[in-house]
Each structure stands twice: as structure tokens, then as C-alpha cells.
Amino acid sequence: MIPLAEEGDRKAALHFALFEELHALRRHAQAWSALQSANTAMRRVFAYDSDREQQLFDNLIGRCTPEFIGARPVEDRPDGPAPIFVIGLPRSGTTLLDRLLGSHPRITSAGELGDFSYQMGWATDHDTSAVLDIDIVDRAGEADFQEVGRRYRAQTGWRAQGRPFFIDKLPANFLLAGFIAKALPGARLLHVVRDPVDVCFSNFRTFFGYAYAYSYNLDDIATHHARYRRLMAHWHAAMPGRILDVDYAQLATDPESTLRRVLDFCGLPFDAACLDPARNNSAPTATLSSVQIRGAIRPHRNAWQPYSGQLAPLQRALEQNPAG
């Protein structure tokens, strides 16, 4: 007999695939029904602990004050390549930015790395499968951030393949932005921003497996989005100038001017090779956008519009609580 969790996985995977087929055929009523079934199946076997997440975000903001991030600045004079962190919500456009930048002759795409999270676990003597948890946040006051930065560079520098920059594109590193800034003062942080309804619906329609518990319920997605917005606002206030927001719609519709601004922030000259993401097809990717971004850049579209009626409560929640 199939265990309940496996049963839920299989049912969810089937219905997520069915949604995509029906959506492509514009059979939107049936597609929505399949999508609801998919998310309900995953919600039954993968619980979202909203209270625990709220505590994590509260503790993180309380820990990472401007004084904490800026106190006892570490020397950042690495001999090796410099990291460029691409952060944001999943399905926000981080893969597109990674592919475009990775086509630059001085930048290598290294993929979605868990190395910085691992080094924070090492520095706080705490093992976790999550990118960040409450124990790491609460122990971070005693961490040696100079050593965190040194170990991170030692573990990742080879991925640059001899180039002076490499991209660490793990979207969930938005949780670690303050720690990254403290440990790696020379690191660049690029935050991809997508329209709230677009990115929330894209999360709801995606089968993430057991990666993002919030993503299988629209109320939970709205709650998580508000917390994410609050945290990003905190990072901008606590360390002004350290993070560059990159608008996904502008990147997709006007990539050249957007990339000129991004590369200037990174201290690099513009190179026309960045406008052809197909040049970077050999770079590692494990994201759900990997097929989409291997061709030409496609313009930004609102895929949620056929479901605007069903998504009206989500829209209201996003408008009423933009940064919880």
C-alpha cells in the first residue's frame, strides 16, 4: 500500500501537470479545478507553520540591526573571484537574470548554491536542512563572520572557472542578505522584483515538492509575500546601497538598459553578449525555469488574468497587507 505522503505527492504531480495542459488549451475552468486539486493534495501532506515563520522573520529583523551588520567590519580582500548573489522569491525571474549576466565574459553562472547557508550553520554549530532557521539567527551574535566569509570563498571560488566574478543564484538567500553583507562586504546583491500577483500565482501553479510549504495555499502565499516584502524593506533600511532591486518586467522588455544598470552596480562594463541567454546554456541549473530561459528572451505576461475571479481574494490580501 502506498504511504499517504507518497500518495499525496503523486496526486499533486499529476494534477499540476494536468493544469499546465489545460491552461495551454485555454480550458481555464477545468485548469483551475486541477490546480486546486494539486495544491490541496500537497497541503495535506506538507504543513506550513505560519507562526514559526513569523518568529523567524521577527527574530531575523531584530538581530540584523544596522549596528549589527556594520559592527566590527571584516577585511574583505579576497585573492579569488567575487560573488554576485541573485536573490528574490522563487519564480520571480532570478533565473533569467542569472542567464543574462552569466553570458558576460567576466562572469560565471555557478547555479543555486547552498554554501553560505552551510557556513552559517557551521559558524553557529547548528545543522539544518533549511536555508535559515531560528536557532541560527539566535546564535548569530557569536558567529565569526570574517571566518564565514573566508570559508565561503574557499568553498566556492573554484566555480568561477578563472573568471573574476561568479553568480550564486539561490533565491531564498534573501533571508541571509544581512549576514552575507556582514561576512562579504564586497559581495554584490541583486534582488529580482516581480509583480505581486504574478509571482504569487506563479508559486501557486508550481509543483515545488517539499521546498516551499507556503506555496500550496493562496492565503499562506499572501502571508509569506507580506513577510518577504517587510524583510526586504528592512534590508534596504539597515544597509542602504548594498542591494540593487531589479524589476523583472523591465528586464524582460528592456534588457539592455536594465543590464547596464546592473553591471554598473557590479562594477563591470556592459557587454552585448549578455543579451543572448542562449550563450549561457552550459551553465548549471536546477530550476523550473531552465527550459524557458534557454531560448530568446520572452516578454513579460500576466498568466494569472484568466483566473482573476478566483484570485480576487489574493489580490485584496496583497493590497491590504503589502509588507506584514
Contacts in CASP RR format, 6 or more apart in sequence:
PFRMAT RR
TARGET T0000
AUTHOR 0000-0000-0000
METHOD contacts of the structure
MODEL  1
MIPLAEEGDRKAALHFALFEELHALRRHAQAWSALQSANTAMRRVFAYDS
DREQQLFDNLIGRCTPEFIGARPVEDRPDGPAPIFVIGLPRSGTTLLDRL
LGSHPRITSAGELGDFSYQMGWATDHDTSAVLDIDIVDRAGEADFQEVGR
RYRAQTGWRAQGRPFFIDKLPANFLLAGFIAKALPGARLLHVVRDPVDVC
FSNFRTFFGYAYAYSYNLDDIATHHARYRRLMAHWHAAMPGRILDVDYAQ
LATDPESTLRRVLDFCGLPFDAACLDPARNNSAPTATLSSVQIRGAIRPH
RNAWQPYSGQLAPLQRALEQNPAG
2 10 0 8 1.000
4 44 0 8 1.000
4 45 0 8 1.000
5 45 0 8 1.000
8 41 0 8 1.000
8 42 0 8 1.000
8 44 0 8 1.000
8 45 0 8 1.000
9 42 0 8 1.000
9 45 0 8 1.000
9 209 0 8 1.000
11 37 0 8 1.000
11 38 0 8 1.000
11 41 0 8 1.000
12 38 0 8 1.000
12 39 0 8 1.000
12 41 0 8 1.000
12 42 0 8 1.000
12 207 0 8 1.000
12 209 0 8 1.000
13 38 0 8 1.000
13 207 0 8 1.000
14 38 0 8 1.000
15 34 0 8 1.000
15 35 0 8 1.000
15 37 0 8 1.000
15 38 0 8 1.000
15 41 0 8 1.000
16 34 0 8 1.000
16 35 0 8 1.000
16 38 0 8 1.000
16 205 0 8 1.000
16 206 0 8 1.000
16 207 0 8 1.000
18 31 0 8 1.000
18 34 0 8 1.000
18 38 0 8 1.000
19 31 0 8 1.000
19 32 0 8 1.000
19 34 0 8 1.000
19 35 0 8 1.000
19 38 0 8 1.000
19 205 0 8 1.000
20 205 0 8 1.000
22 28 0 8 1.000
22 30 0 8 1.000
22 31 0 8 1.000
22 34 0 8 1.000
23 31 0 8 1.000
23 205 0 8 1.000
23 303 0 8 1.000
23 306 0 8 1.000
26 306 0 8 1.000
28 306 0 8 1.000
28 307 0 8 1.000
32 307 0 8 1.000
32 310 0 8 1.000
35 204 0 8 1.000
35 205 0 8 1.000
38 207 0 8 1.000
39 204 0 8 1.000
39 216 0 8 1.000
39 217 0 8 1.000
40 216 0 8 1.000
42 207 0 8 1.000
42 209 0 8 1.000
42 216 0 8 1.000
43 216 0 8 1.000
43 217 0 8 1.000
46 209 0 8 1.000
46 210 0 8 1.000
46 213 0 8 1.000
46 216 0 8 1.000
47 213 0 8 1.000
48 213 0 8 1.000
48 214 0 8 1.000
48 216 0 8 1.000
48 217 0 8 1.000
48 220 0 8 1.000
49 213 0 8 1.000
50 214 0 8 1.000
50 220 0 8 1.000
50 223 0 8 1.000
52 134 0 8 1.000
53 214 0 8 1.000
53 224 0 8 1.000
53 227 0 8 1.000
54 227 0 8 1.000
55 134 0 8 1.000
56 132 0 8 1.000
56 133 0 8 1.000
56 134 0 8 1.000
56 137 0 8 1.000
57 227 0 8 1.000
57 230 0 8 1.000
57 231 0 8 1.000
59 134 0 8 1.000
59 137 0 8 1.000
59 138 0 8 1.000
60 132 0 8 1.000
60 137 0 8 1.000
60 175 0 8 1.000
60 231 0 8 1.000
61 230 0 8 1.000
61 231 0 8 1.000
61 234 0 8 1.000
63 137 0 8 1.000
63 138 0 8 1.000
63 140 0 8 1.000
63 141 0 8 1.000
64 178 0 8 1.000
64 179 0 8 1.000
64 234 0 8 1.000
64 235 0 8 1.000
64 238 0 8 1.000
65 238 0 8 1.000
66 237 0 8 1.000
66 238 0 8 1.000
66 239 0 8 1.000
68 141 0 8 1.000
68 182 0 8 1.000
69 178 0 8 1.000
69 181 0 8 1.000
69 182 0 8 1.000
69 238 0 8 1.000
69 239 0 8 1.000
70 182 0 8 1.000
70 239 0 8 1.000
73 185 0 8 1.000
74 145 0 8 1.000
74 146 0 8 1.000
74 149 0 8 1.000
74 182 0 8 1.000
74 183 0 8 1.000
74 185 0 8 1.000
75 146 0 8 1.000
76 184 0 8 1.000
76 185 0 8 1.000
76 186 0 8 1.000
78 153 0 8 1.000
80 153 0 8 1.000
80 157 0 8 1.000
80 160 0 8 1.000
80 164 0 8 1.000
81 108 0 8 1.000
81 157 0 8 1.000
81 160 0 8 1.000
81 162 0 8 1.000
81 163 0 8 1.000
81 164 0 8 1.000
81 165 0 8 1.000
81 166 0 8 1.000
82 164 0 8 1.000
82 165 0 8 1.000
82 166 0 8 1.000
82 186 0 8 1.000
82 187 0 8 1.000
82 188 0 8 1.000
83 152 0 8 1.000
83 153 0 8 1.000
83 156 0 8 1.000
83 165 0 8 1.000
83 166 0 8 1.000
83 167 0 8 1.000
83 168 0 8 1.000
83 184 0 8 1.000
83 187 0 8 1.000
83 188 0 8 1.000
84 101 0 8 1.000
84 107 0 8 1.000
84 165 0 8 1.000
84 166 0 8 1.000
84 167 0 8 1.000
84 168 0 8 1.000
84 187 0 8 1.000
84 188 0 8 1.000
84 190 0 8 1.000
84 266 0 8 1.000
85 167 0 8 1.000
85 168 0 8 1.000
85 169 0 8 1.000
85 170 0 8 1.000
85 173 0 8 1.000
85 177 0 8 1.000
85 180 0 8 1.000
85 187 0 8 1.000
85 188 0 8 1.000
85 189 0 8 1.000
85 190 0 8 1.000
86 94 0 8 1.000
86 97 0 8 1.000
86 98 0 8 1.000
86 101 0 8 1.000
86 167 0 8 1.000
86 168 0 8 1.000
86 169 0 8 1.000
86 171 0 8 1.000
86 190 0 8 1.000
86 192 0 8 1.000
87 94 0 8 1.000
87 170 0 8 1.000
87 171 0 8 1.000
87 172 0 8 1.000
87 173 0 8 1.000
87 174 0 8 1.000
87 177 0 8 1.000
87 189 0 8 1.000
87 190 0 8 1.000
87 191 0 8 1.000
87 192 0 8 1.000
87 243 0 8 1.000
88 94 0 8 1.000
88 171 0 8 1.000
88 172 0 8 1.000
88 173 0 8 1.000
88 174 0 8 1.000
88 191 0 8 1.000
88 192 0 8 1.000
88 193 0 8 1.000
88 228 0 8 1.000
89 171 0 8 1.000
89 174 0 8 1.000
89 194 0 8 1.000
89 199 0 8 1.000
89 203 0 8 1.000
89 225 0 8 1.000
89 228 0 8 1.000
90 171 0 8 1.000
90 172 0 8 1.000
90 203 0 8 1.000
90 206 0 8 1.000
90 208 0 8 1.000
90 211 0 8 1.000
90 212 0 8 1.000
90 215 0 8 1.000
91 194 0 8 1.000
91 199 0 8 1.000
91 202 0 8 1.000
91 203 0 8 1.000
91 206 0 8 1.000
91 288 0 8 1.000
91 289 0 8 1.000
92 171 0 8 1.000
92 192 0 8 1.000
92 193 0 8 1.000
92 194 0 8 1.000
92 199 0 8 1.000
92 248 0 8 1.000
93 192 0 8 1.000
93 194 0 8 1.000
93 248 0 8 1.000
93 251 0 8 1.000
93 289 0 8 1.000
94 169 0 8 1.000
94 171 0 8 1.000
94 192 0 8 1.000
94 287 0 8 1.000
95 169 0 8 1.000
95 285 0 8 1.000
95 287 0 8 1.000
95 289 0 8 1.000
95 290 0 8 1.000
95 292 0 8 1.000
95 293 0 8 1.000
96 248 0 8 1.000
96 251 0 8 1.000
96 252 0 8 1.000
96 277 0 8 1.000
96 289 0 8 1.000
96 293 0 8 1.000
96 297 0 8 1.000
97 169 0 8 1.000
97 190 0 8 1.000
97 192 0 8 1.000
97 246 0 8 1.000
97 251 0 8 1.000
97 262 0 8 1.000
98 109 0 8 1.000
98 111 0 8 1.000
98 167 0 8 1.000
98 169 0 8 1.000
98 283 0 8 1.000
98 285 0 8 1.000
99 109 0 8 1.000
99 277 0 8 1.000
99 280 0 8 1.000
99 283 0 8 1.000
99 293 0 8 1.000
100 251 0 8 1.000
100 255 0 8 1.000
100 259 0 8 1.000
100 274 0 8 1.000
100 275 0 8 1.000
100 277 0 8 1.000
100 280 0 8 1.000
100 297 0 8 1.000
101 107 0 8 1.000
101 109 0 8 1.000
101 167 0 8 1.000
101 259 0 8 1.000
101 262 0 8 1.000
101 263 0 8 1.000
101 274 0 8 1.000
102 108 0 8 1.000
102 109 0 8 1.000
102 167 0 8 1.000
102 274 0 8 1.000
102 280 0 8 1.000
102 283 0 8 1.000
103 271 0 8 1.000
103 273 0 8 1.000
103 274 0 8 1.000
103 275 0 8 1.000
103 276 0 8 1.000
103 277 0 8 1.000
103 279 0 8 1.000
103 280 0 8 1.000
104 165 0 8 1.000
104 263 0 8 1.000
104 268 0 8 1.000
104 271 0 8 1.000
104 273 0 8 1.000
104 274 0 8 1.000
105 163 0 8 1.000
105 271 0 8 1.000
105 273 0 8 1.000
106 163 0 8 1.000
106 164 0 8 1.000
106 165 0 8 1.000
106 268 0 8 1.000
107 163 0 8 1.000
107 165 0 8 1.000
107 166 0 8 1.000
107 167 0 8 1.000
107 268 0 8 1.000
108 159 0 8 1.000
108 160 0 8 1.000
108 161 0 8 1.000
108 162 0 8 1.000
108 163 0 8 1.000
108 165 0 8 1.000
108 166 0 8 1.000
108 167 0 8 1.000
108 283 0 8 1.000
109 166 0 8 1.000
109 167 0 8 1.000
109 169 0 8 1.000
109 280 0 8 1.000
109 283 0 8 1.000
109 284 0 8 1.000
109 285 0 8 1.000
110 156 0 8 1.000
110 159 0 8 1.000
110 160 0 8 1.000
110 166 0 8 1.000
110 167 0 8 1.000
110 168 0 8 1.000
110 169 0 8 1.000
110 283 0 8 1.000
110 284 0 8 1.000
111 167 0 8 1.000
111 168 0 8 1.000
111 169 0 8 1.000
111 170 0 8 1.000
111 283 0 8 1.000
111 284 0 8 1.000
111 285 0 8 1.000
111 286 0 8 1.000
112 168 0 8 1.000
112 169 0 8 1.000
112 170 0 8 1.000
112 171 0 8 1.000
112 285 0 8 1.000
112 286 0 8 1.000
112 287 0 8 1.000
113 156 0 8 1.000
113 159 0 8 1.000
113 168 0 8 1.000
113 169 0 8 1.000
113 170 0 8 1.000
114 131 0 8 1.000
114 170 0 8 1.000
115 152 0 8 1.000
115 155 0 8 1.000
115 156 0 8 1.000
115 168 0 8 1.000
116 148 0 8 1.000
116 152 0 8 1.000
116 168 0 8 1.000
116 170 0 8 1.000
116 173 0 8 1.000
116 176 0 8 1.000
116 179 0 8 1.000
116 180 0 8 1.000
116 183 0 8 1.000
117 130 0 8 1.000
117 131 0 8 1.000
117 132 0 8 1.000
117 170 0 8 1.000
117 173 0 8 1.000
117 176 0 8 1.000
118 155 0 8 1.000
119 148 0 8 1.000
119 149 0 8 1.000
119 151 0 8 1.000
119 152 0 8 1.000
119 155 0 8 1.000
119 183 0 8 1.000
120 132 0 8 1.000
120 136 0 8 1.000
120 140 0 8 1.000
120 143 0 8 1.000
120 148 0 8 1.000
120 176 0 8 1.000
120 179 0 8 1.000
121 127 0 8 1.000
121 128 0 8 1.000
121 136 0 8 1.000
122 148 0 8 1.000
122 151 0 8 1.000
123 140 0 8 1.000
123 143 0 8 1.000
123 144 0 8 1.000
123 145 0 8 1.000
123 147 0 8 1.000
123 148 0 8 1.000
124 135 0 8 1.000
124 136 0 8 1.000
124 139 0 8 1.000
124 140 0 8 1.000
124 142 0 8 1.000
124 143 0 8 1.000
125 139 0 8 1.000
126 133 0 8 1.000
126 135 0 8 1.000
126 136 0 8 1.000
126 139 0 8 1.000
128 135 0 8 1.000
128 136 0 8 1.000
131 170 0 8 1.000
131 172 0 8 1.000
131 173 0 8 1.000
131 175 0 8 1.000
131 176 0 8 1.000
132 172 0 8 1.000
132 175 0 8 1.000
132 176 0 8 1.000
140 179 0 8 1.000
145 179 0 8 1.000
145 182 0 8 1.000
145 183 0 8 1.000
146 183 0 8 1.000
148 179 0 8 1.000
148 183 0 8 1.000
149 183 0 8 1.000
149 184 0 8 1.000
152 183 0 8 1.000
152 184 0 8 1.000
153 184 0 8 1.000
156 166 0 8 1.000
156 168 0 8 1.000
157 166 0 8 1.000
159 166 0 8 1.000
160 166 0 8 1.000
165 266 0 8 1.000
165 268 0 8 1.000
171 192 0 8 1.000
173 180 0 8 1.000
174 191 0 8 1.000
174 228 0 8 1.000
174 231 0 8 1.000
174 232 0 8 1.000
174 235 0 8 1.000
175 231 0 8 1.000
177 189 0 8 1.000
177 191 0 8 1.000
177 235 0 8 1.000
177 239 0 8 1.000
177 242 0 8 1.000
177 243 0 8 1.000
178 235 0 8 1.000
178 238 0 8 1.000
178 239 0 8 1.000
180 187 0 8 1.000
180 189 0 8 1.000
181 187 0 8 1.000
181 189 0 8 1.000
181 239 0 8 1.000
181 242 0 8 1.000
188 244 0 8 1.000
188 265 0 8 1.000
188 266 0 8 1.000
189 242 0 8 1.000
189 243 0 8 1.000
189 244 0 8 1.000
190 243 0 8 1.000
190 244 0 8 1.000
190 246 0 8 1.000
190 262 0 8 1.000
190 265 0 8 1.000
190 266 0 8 1.000
191 232 0 8 1.000
191 243 0 8 1.000
191 244 0 8 1.000
191 245 0 8 1.000
191 246 0 8 1.000
192 246 0 8 1.000
192 248 0 8 1.000
192 251 0 8 1.000
193 245 0 8 1.000
193 246 0 8 1.000
193 247 0 8 1.000
193 248 0 8 1.000
194 202 0 8 1.000
194 248 0 8 1.000
194 249 0 8 1.000
195 248 0 8 1.000
195 249 0 8 1.000
195 302 0 8 1.000
196 225 0 8 1.000
196 318 0 8 1.000
196 322 0 8 1.000
197 302 0 8 1.000
197 304 0 8 1.000
197 311 0 8 1.000
197 314 0 8 1.000
197 315 0 8 1.000
197 318 0 8 1.000
198 302 0 8 1.000
198 303 0 8 1.000
198 304 0 8 1.000
199 225 0 8 1.000
200 218 0 8 1.000
200 221 0 8 1.000
200 222 0 8 1.000
200 225 0 8 1.000
200 314 0 8 1.000
200 318 0 8 1.000
201 303 0 8 1.000
201 304 0 8 1.000
201 307 0 8 1.000
201 311 0 8 1.000
201 314 0 8 1.000
202 303 0 8 1.000
203 212 0 8 1.000
203 214 0 8 1.000
203 215 0 8 1.000
203 221 0 8 1.000
204 215 0 8 1.000
204 216 0 8 1.000
204 218 0 8 1.000
204 221 0 8 1.000
205 303 0 8 1.000
206 215 0 8 1.000
206 288 0 8 1.000
208 215 0 8 1.000
213 220 0 8 1.000
214 220 0 8 1.000
214 221 0 8 1.000
214 223 0 8 1.000
214 224 0 8 1.000
215 221 0 8 1.000
215 224 0 8 1.000
218 311 0 8 1.000
218 313 0 8 1.000
218 314 0 8 1.000
218 317 0 8 1.000
219 313 0 8 1.000
219 317 0 8 1.000
221 314 0 8 1.000
222 314 0 8 1.000
222 317 0 8 1.000
222 318 0 8 1.000
222 321 0 8 1.000
223 317 0 8 1.000
225 318 0 8 1.000
226 318 0 8 1.000
226 321 0 8 1.000
226 322 0 8 1.000
226 323 0 8 1.000
226 324 0 8 1.000
227 324 0 8 1.000
229 322 0 8 1.000
229 323 0 8 1.000
229 324 0 8 1.000
230 323 0 8 1.000
230 324 0 8 1.000
232 243 0 8 1.000
233 323 0 8 1.000
235 242 0 8 1.000
235 243 0 8 1.000
236 243 0 8 1.000
244 261 0 8 1.000
244 262 0 8 1.000
244 265 0 8 1.000
246 258 0 8 1.000
246 262 0 8 1.000
247 258 0 8 1.000
248 300 0 8 1.000
249 300 0 8 1.000
250 257 0 8 1.000
250 258 0 8 1.000
251 258 0 8 1.000
251 259 0 8 1.000
252 297 0 8 1.000
252 298 0 8 1.000
252 299 0 8 1.000
252 300 0 8 1.000
253 299 0 8 1.000
253 300 0 8 1.000
255 274 0 8 1.000
255 275 0 8 1.000
255 297 0 8 1.000
256 270 0 8 1.000
256 275 0 8 1.000
259 270 0 8 1.000
259 274 0 8 1.000
259 275 0 8 1.000
260 270 0 8 1.000
263 269 0 8 1.000
263 270 0 8 1.000
263 271 0 8 1.000
263 274 0 8 1.000
273 279 0 8 1.000
275 297 0 8 1.000
277 293 0 8 1.000
277 294 0 8 1.000
277 295 0 8 1.000
277 296 0 8 1.000
277 297 0 8 1.000
278 294 0 8 1.000
278 295 0 8 1.000
278 296 0 8 1.000
281 294 0 8 1.000
292 298 0 8 1.000
304 311 0 8 1.000
308 315 0 8 1.000
END
